[in-house]
């Protein structure tokens, strides 16, 4: 289909609900409405970095149990254990 002959529905002035808005954008392409959007400058500061490490299943089971007993997330428990081990090895 030739884009110059493509029918583009106007964006409603208001949507009655989030669902109605979602329905509209599920069936329409935002690139057909460049005048409806504006470029904004975004500055982001990463405060934490996350890393993925493979852990054997038996180890993660123990970590989950211990984290539940202590009432802390597994990631905090793991970080604490690693800090202690690194300090002890130094």
Beta strands, then each sheet from edge to edge (+ up, - down):
end
